Amino acid sequence: MAAGQIAPALEMTRKTQALERPCPHCSAQLRIDGGDGHMPTVKCRGCGRKWTGEVAA
């Protein structure tokens, strides 16, 4: 039980949440994954496009 409380407190657990804004390409639902110390990622459930906080070189 303690491990289940420590991981979220230390932000070691990746979480997924639906966004209110639809995909700009296909209008499907967008979901954001983050909270585990890595860059958040937004992914479309319709067309599969993915956005991250990283800048493409």
SVG drawing of the C-alpha trace seen along z (x, -y; Angstrom):
<svg xmlns="http://www.w3.org/2000/svg" viewBox="-14 -23 32 25">
<polyline fill="none" stroke="black" stroke-width="0.4" points="0.0,0.0 2.9,-2.4 4.4,-1.9 1.1,-2.9 1.3,-6.2 5.0,-6.9 5.1,-6.6 2.4,-9.3 4.0,-11.6 7.4,-11.3 5.8,-11.7 7.0,-8.3 3.7,-7.2 2.7,-8.1 -0.9,-9.4 -3.3,-9.7 -6.1,-12.3 -8.5,-13.3 -8.2,-16.8 -11.3,-19.0 -9.8,-20.3 -10.3,-17.9 -7.5,-17.0 -6.9,-19.8 -6.5,-17.3 -9.4,-14.8 -11.5,-16.2 -11.1,-13.0 -10.3,-12.9 -6.8,-13.9 -5.2,-12.3 -2.2,-13.6 0.3,-11.3 2.7,-12.6 3.6,-13.0 6.5,-10.6 9.4,-13.0 9.5,-12.6 8.1,-15.0 4.3,-15.0 2.9,-13.5 -0.4,-14.3 -1.8,-11.6 -4.9,-11.5 -7.2,-8.5 -8.4,-8.9 -5.5,-9.6 -2.7,-8.6 -0.8,-11.9 1.5,-12.6 2.9,-15.8 5.6,-16.1 7.3,-19.1 10.5,-18.4 11.5,-20.6 12.3,-18.8 15.8,-19.5"/>
</svg>
